[in-house]
Amino acid sequence: MARRIKVLIVDDSAIMRQLLTSILEAEGDFEVVGTAPDPYVARDKILKLSPDVLTLDVEMPRMDGLTFLEKLMSGHPMPVVMISSLTERGCQTTLRALELGAVDFVTKPKVDVAAGLQEHVTEIVQKLRAAASAKVRPRPAAPDRSAAAVAKEPLPVDALITSTHKVIAIGTSTGGTEALSDILMKFPSDAPGVVAVIHMPPGYTKSYAERLDRSCRIRVKEAEDGDRILPGHALIARGDRHLETFRSGATYSVKITDGEKVSGFRPSVDVLFRSCARFLGANAVGAILTGMGRDGAEGLLAMRRAGAHTIAQDEATCVVYGMPREAVQMNAACQILPLDRIASQLLLTAAPKTVNV
C-alpha cells in the first residue's frame, strides 16, 4: 500500500480544522498528522511531525499567515496550500501568499462553512495531492520589482523588436501566478500582444492583473469582451469565463463566453488555444506552463498543427509538471524550455522576420 500523504492543518477556526480533517481522512490516501491554531504551534508541529503538505489560513493570531509563510519558505520550504476567504482584502492576501511560495489556494466559503466546504471537496483533495509532489524551493527576500528595476533587466537584443502581427498565448495553473509573472515582467513595453489563461476563481484575476500591471512594463488587465489584442498589452482571462481570440480584418480581439467547463475548467486553456489555432494560425505563439491536469495540451497541439510555434515549460522548473507533460507526450510542443528562457524565446519567435530580396 502506498504511503499516505501527511497533512498538517493550520487554521485558527476549530470548525475548519475539524471539517478539513474529516474531508481528508475520508479519502484514504491522506493522513492528518496534526492541526495547529496559529503559526507558533504550527512551527513546532512541522519540526516534530514532518508533514508532506501544509494547509494555511491567511489571517492568523499571534503571527499573520503571510509573515509565517515567508519565514517558512526561506528557512524550511515545504508545499503549502492556503485556505482563503474571497474578500477584496483576502484576495490581495492570497496573491501575496502565492508570490511568497504557496503552491495553490482554495476559496474558503463565506457563509455556512460546513456545507460550503463540501462543495469544494474535489478541489481540496486534488490540490493537496498536487502540492504534495510539487517542487518547492527556498525563497530569498523578495527582490525589488519596481518598474525602474524591471526596466534594467537585460533582454536579448532580438527580443526587443516590435511585432504588431503576432499574438502570444499563455496557459497555466498550479504554480502559474509566479511563472506568468516571471515571463510578463521580462517583456519590453512594445512586446507583442498577450492573451493568457490562469486557473483562478472570480475576483482573483482582476486583482492579479492589477498587481502585474503595477510591476510590468507592458499594460496588464483582466480581459473584457471586445478588447483588442495590442502590442504592449496583456489580457488575463476572467475567473469563471472562457477567453477566446478572433480576427476582424487585420485586427485581433477577444470575446468572453460563459460556456460549459472544458477539460474541467472555466476559463480553459484549451478554449483559448483552439481559438488561436482557428483564427491566428501561424501568427500566434503558444506556451503552456506549470499546472495540474491536462488542460491546454490538446489546444497547444491544435496551435502547432495550425503553424504556430509552441513551447512547454520543462519538468525541472515546473511546480507541478502536469499540463506541460501532457503537451510534450502528444508532441504539441516545438520546444521544451526552462522558465527562465521562455520569455526571451517567446519574444524572439514573435518578432517579425527580415526577408532579404
C-alpha positions as CSV (number, residue, x, y, z in Angstrom):
1,M,0.0,0.0,0.0
2,A,1.3,3.4,-1.0
3,R,2.4,5.8,1.8
4,R,-0.3,8.2,2.7
5,I,0.2,12.0,2.3
6,K,0.9,13.6,5.7
7,V,-1.0,16.8,6.2
8,L,-0.8,19.5,8.9
9,I,-3.8,21.8,9.1
10,V,-3.2,25.3,10.3
11,D,-6.3,27.4,11.0
12,D,-7.5,29.4,13.9
13,S,-11.0,28.1,13.5
14,A,-11.7,24.8,15.3
15,I,-14.6,24.1,13.0
16,M,-12.3,24.5,9.9
17,R,-9.7,22.2,11.4
18,Q,-12.4,19.6,12.2
19,L,-14.0,19.8,8.7
20,L,-10.7,19.6,6.8
21,T,-9.6,16.7,8.9
22,S,-12.9,14.8,8.2
23,I,-12.7,15.5,4.4
24,L,-9.1,14.4,4.1
25,E,-9.2,11.3,6.2
26,A,-12.3,10.1,4.3
27,E,-10.2,10.0,1.1
28,G,-7.9,7.2,2.3
29,D,-4.7,8.5,0.8
30,F,-4.3,11.3,3.4
31,E,-3.2,11.2,7.0
32,V,-3.8,14.3,9.0
33,V,-0.8,14.2,11.3
34,G,-1.8,17.2,13.3
35,T,-3.6,20.6,13.5
36,A,-2.5,24.0,14.7
37,P,-4.5,27.1,15.7
38,D,-1.6,29.5,15.0
39,P,1.8,29.7,13.3
40,Y,3.7,29.2,16.6
41,V,2.1,25.9,17.3
42,A,2.4,25.0,13.6
43,R,6.2,25.7,13.6
44,D,6.7,23.2,16.5
45,K,4.5,20.5,14.8
46,I,6.2,20.9,11.5
47,L,9.6,20.1,13.1
48,K,8.1,17.2,15.1
49,L,5.7,15.6,12.6
50,S,7.4,16.3,9.2
51,P,4.2,16.7,7.2
52,D,4.3,16.5,3.4
53,V,2.0,19.4,2.9
54,L,0.5,22.2,4.9
55,T,-2.8,23.9,4.7
56,L,-2.7,27.5,5.9
57,D,-5.2,30.2,6.8
58,V,-4.1,33.6,5.7
59,E,-5.2,35.6,8.8
60,M,-3.8,34.0,12.0
61,P,-3.5,35.1,15.6
62,R,-0.1,35.9,17.1
63,M,1.6,35.9,13.7
64,D,-0.2,36.6,10.4
65,G,-0.2,33.9,7.8
66,L,1.9,35.9,5.3
67,T,4.7,36.5,7.8
68,F,4.7,32.8,8.8
69,L,4.7,31.7,5.1
70,E,7.6,34.0,4.3
71,K,9.7,32.7,7.2
72,L,8.7,29.1,6.4
73,M,9.7,29.3,2.7
74,S,13.0,30.9,3.4
75,G,14.0,28.6,6.3
76,H,12.1,25.4,5.9
77,P,10.5,25.3,2.4
78,M,7.6,22.9,2.0
79,P,4.4,22.6,0.0
80,V,1.6,24.9,1.3
81,V,-2.0,25.2,0.1
82,M,-3.7,28.2,1.5
83,I,-7.3,28.4,2.5
84,S,-8.7,31.9,1.9
85,S,-11.9,33.8,2.1
86,L,-13.0,35.5,-1.1
87,T,-12.9,39.2,0.0
88,E,-11.0,42.0,-1.6
89,R,-8.5,42.1,1.3
90,G,-8.3,38.3,1.3
91,C,-7.9,38.3,-2.5
92,Q,-4.8,40.5,-2.2
93,T,-3.5,38.4,0.6
94,T,-3.9,35.3,-1.4
95,L,-2.0,36.7,-4.3
96,R,0.8,37.8,-2.0
97,A,0.9,34.3,-0.5
98,L,1.3,32.8,-3.9
99,E,4.2,35.2,-4.6
100,L,5.8,34.1,-1.3
101,G,5.7,30.4,-2.4
102,A,2.3,28.9,-1.6
103,V,1.7,26.2,-4.2
104,D,-2.1,26.9,-4.6
105,F,-5.2,28.0,-2.7
106,V,-8.8,27.0,-2.1
107,T,-11.5,29.6,-1.6
108,K,-13.0,29.4,1.9
109,P,-16.8,29.7,2.0
110,K,-18.2,33.0,3.3
111,V,-21.2,31.5,4.9
112,D,-22.4,28.1,6.1
113,V,-18.8,26.8,6.1
114,A,-19.7,23.2,6.7
115,A,-22.0,22.9,3.6
116,G,-19.9,25.3,1.5
117,L,-16.7,23.3,2.1
118,Q,-18.4,20.1,1.0
119,E,-18.8,21.7,-2.4
120,H,-15.0,22.1,-2.6
121,V,-14.0,18.6,-1.6
122,T,-12.7,17.6,-5.0
123,E,-10.8,20.8,-5.4
124,I,-9.3,20.5,-1.9
125,V,-8.0,16.9,-2.4
126,Q,-6.8,17.4,-5.9
127,K,-4.8,20.5,-5.0
128,L,-3.3,18.9,-1.9
129,R,-2.3,15.8,-3.9
130,A,-0.6,18.0,-6.5
131,A,1.0,20.1,-3.8
132,A,2.5,17.1,-2.0
133,S,4.5,16.3,-5.1
134,A,5.3,19.9,-6.1
135,K,8.9,21.2,-6.3
136,V,9.3,23.8,-3.6
137,R,12.5,25.8,-3.4
138,P,13.7,28.2,-0.7
139,R,12.5,31.8,-1.3
140,P,15.0,34.6,-0.6
141,A,13.9,38.0,0.4
142,A,11.7,39.5,-2.3
143,P,13.7,41.4,-4.9
144,D,13.0,44.9,-5.9
145,R,10.3,44.6,-8.6
146,S,9.6,48.3,-9.1
147,A,9.1,49.5,-12.7
148,A,12.6,51.0,-12.7
149,A,14.2,47.8,-11.5
150,V,12.3,45.7,-14.1
151,A,13.3,48.2,-16.9
152,K,17.0,47.5,-16.1
153,E,16.7,43.7,-16.6
154,P,18.7,42.7,-19.7
155,L,16.9,41.0,-22.7
156,P,18.3,39.6,-25.9
157,V,18.6,42.4,-28.5
158,D,16.5,40.4,-31.0
159,A,13.7,40.1,-28.4
160,L,13.2,43.9,-28.4
161,I,11.8,44.0,-31.9
162,T,8.2,45.1,-32.1
163,S,5.7,42.9,-33.8
164,T,2.1,44.0,-34.4
165,H,1.2,40.8,-36.3
166,K,1.9,38.1,-33.7
167,V,0.0,37.2,-30.6
168,I,1.5,35.4,-27.6
169,A,-0.9,32.9,-25.9
170,I,-0.1,31.5,-22.5
171,G,-1.8,28.9,-20.3
172,T,-1.0,27.9,-16.8
173,S,-2.5,26.6,-13.5
174,T,-0.8,25.4,-10.2
175,G,2.4,27.5,-9.7
176,G,1.4,29.7,-12.6
177,T,1.0,33.0,-10.7
178,E,4.7,33.3,-10.3
179,A,5.6,31.6,-13.7
180,L,3.3,34.0,-15.7
181,S,4.6,37.0,-13.6
182,D,8.2,36.0,-14.3
183,I,7.5,36.0,-18.1
184,L,5.5,39.2,-18.3
185,M,7.9,41.2,-16.1
186,K,10.6,40.5,-18.7
187,F,8.6,41.8,-21.6
188,P,9.5,45.3,-23.0
189,S,6.8,47.9,-23.4
190,D,6.5,47.2,-27.1
191,A,6.1,43.4,-26.8
192,P,3.6,41.6,-28.9
193,G,0.1,41.4,-27.5
194,V,-0.5,38.7,-24.9
195,V,-3.6,36.6,-24.0
196,A,-3.4,34.4,-21.0
197,V,-5.5,31.9,-19.1
198,I,-4.6,31.0,-15.5
199,H,-6.9,28.9,-13.4
200,M,-8.3,31.3,-10.8
201,P,-11.8,31.8,-9.4
202,P,-13.8,35.0,-10.0
203,G,-12.4,38.0,-8.1
204,Y,-8.8,37.0,-8.1
205,T,-8.0,37.5,-11.8
206,K,-8.8,41.2,-11.6
207,S,-6.5,41.8,-8.6
208,Y,-3.8,39.6,-10.1
209,A,-3.9,41.6,-13.4
210,E,-3.7,44.9,-11.4
211,R,-0.7,43.7,-9.5
212,L,1.1,42.7,-12.7
213,D,0.2,46.0,-14.3
214,R,2.0,47.8,-11.5
215,S,5.1,45.7,-11.9
216,C,5.4,45.2,-15.6
217,R,6.5,47.5,-18.5
218,I,3.5,46.2,-20.5
219,R,0.0,47.1,-19.6
220,V,-1.9,44.2,-17.9
221,K,-5.6,44.0,-17.4
222,E,-8.5,41.5,-16.9
223,A,-9.9,40.9,-20.3
224,E,-13.3,42.4,-21.2
225,D,-15.5,41.3,-24.1
226,G,-14.3,43.0,-27.3
227,D,-10.9,44.1,-26.1
228,R,-8.3,44.4,-28.9
229,I,-5.1,42.5,-28.6
230,L,-2.5,45.2,-28.9
231,P,1.3,45.4,-28.7
232,G,2.4,46.3,-25.2
233,H,-0.7,44.9,-23.6
234,A,-1.6,41.6,-21.9
235,L,-5.2,40.4,-21.3
236,I,-5.8,37.9,-18.5
237,A,-8.9,35.7,-18.7
238,R,-11.6,36.5,-16.1
239,G,-12.2,33.8,-13.5
240,D,-15.2,31.6,-14.4
241,R,-15.3,32.9,-18.0
242,H,-13.7,31.5,-21.1
243,L,-11.4,33.7,-23.2
244,E,-11.3,33.3,-26.9
245,T,-9.5,35.2,-29.7
246,F,-11.0,36.2,-33.0
247,R,-9.9,38.1,-36.1
248,S,-11.7,41.1,-37.7
249,G,-9.8,42.2,-40.8
250,A,-6.3,42.9,-39.8
251,T,-7.0,43.3,-36.1
252,Y,-7.2,40.7,-33.3
253,S,-9.7,40.9,-30.4
254,V,-11.1,38.7,-27.6
255,K,-14.5,37.6,-26.6
256,I,-15.7,36.4,-23.2
257,T,-18.0,33.4,-23.1
258,D,-20.0,31.6,-20.4
259,G,-19.9,28.1,-21.8
260,E,-19.6,24.7,-20.1
261,K,-16.3,23.8,-18.4
262,V,-13.7,22.4,-20.8
263,S,-11.1,20.0,-19.7
264,G,-12.6,20.6,-16.2
265,F,-12.0,24.3,-16.2
266,R,-13.6,27.7,-17.0
267,P,-11.6,29.6,-18.1
268,S,-10.0,26.8,-20.1
269,V,-6.6,26.9,-21.7
270,D,-7.8,24.5,-24.4
271,V,-10.6,27.0,-25.3
272,L,-8.1,29.9,-25.7
273,F,-5.5,27.8,-27.6
274,R,-8.1,26.3,-30.0
275,S,-9.4,29.8,-30.8
276,C,-5.8,30.8,-31.5
277,A,-5.3,27.9,-33.8
278,R,-8.5,28.7,-35.7
279,F,-8.2,32.5,-36.0
280,L,-4.5,33.3,-35.7
281,G,-2.7,30.2,-37.1
282,A,1.0,30.9,-37.7
283,N,0.5,34.4,-36.4
284,A,0.3,33.0,-32.8
285,V,3.0,31.7,-30.4
286,G,1.8,29.5,-27.6
287,A,3.3,28.5,-24.2
288,I,2.0,26.0,-21.7
289,L,3.4,26.5,-18.2
290,T,3.3,24.7,-14.8
291,G,-0.1,23.2,-13.8
292,M,-2.1,20.3,-12.6
293,G,-4.0,18.2,-15.1
294,R,-4.0,18.3,-18.9
295,D,-6.0,21.5,-19.8
296,G,-4.3,23.1,-22.8
297,A,-2.4,20.2,-24.1
298,E,-4.8,19.4,-27.0
299,G,-5.2,23.1,-27.7
300,L,-1.4,23.6,-27.9
301,L,-1.3,20.7,-30.4
302,A,-4.0,22.4,-32.5
303,M,-1.9,25.5,-32.5
304,R,1.2,23.7,-33.6
305,R,-0.8,22.0,-36.4
306,A,-2.0,25.4,-37.5
307,G,1.5,26.6,-37.9
308,A,2.1,28.3,-34.5
309,H,5.4,28.0,-32.7
310,T,4.7,26.2,-29.4
311,I,6.6,26.0,-26.1
312,A,6.2,23.8,-23.0
313,Q,7.9,24.5,-19.6
314,D,10.3,21.8,-18.6
315,E,9.8,19.5,-15.7
316,A,12.7,20.8,-13.7
317,T,11.3,24.3,-13.3
318,C,7.6,23.4,-13.0
319,V,5.9,23.5,-9.6
320,V,3.6,20.8,-10.9
321,Y,4.6,19.0,-14.2
322,G,1.1,18.1,-15.3
323,M,-0.2,20.3,-18.2
324,P,3.3,20.6,-19.9
325,R,3.9,16.9,-19.6
326,E,0.6,16.1,-21.3
327,A,1.5,18.5,-24.1
328,V,5.0,17.0,-24.5
329,Q,3.7,13.5,-24.6
330,M,1.4,14.3,-27.5
331,N,4.1,16.2,-29.4
332,A,2.3,19.5,-29.1
333,A,5.5,21.5,-28.2
334,C,8.1,22.6,-30.7
335,Q,10.4,23.4,-27.8
336,I,10.7,22.4,-24.1
337,L,12.4,25.1,-22.1
338,P,13.2,26.1,-18.5
339,L,11.1,29.0,-17.2
340,D,14.0,31.5,-17.3
341,R,14.3,31.0,-21.1
342,I,10.7,31.2,-22.1
343,A,10.2,34.9,-22.1
344,S,13.1,35.6,-24.5
345,Q,12.1,32.8,-26.8
346,L,8.5,33.9,-27.0
347,L,9.7,37.4,-27.9
348,L,12.2,36.1,-30.4
349,T,9.7,33.8,-32.0
350,A,7.1,36.5,-32.2
351,A,9.4,39.1,-33.7
352,P,8.9,39.8,-37.4
353,K,11.4,38.1,-39.7
354,T,13.6,40.2,-42.1
355,V,13.5,39.0,-45.7
356,N,16.4,39.8,-47.9
357,V,15.4,40.5,-51.6
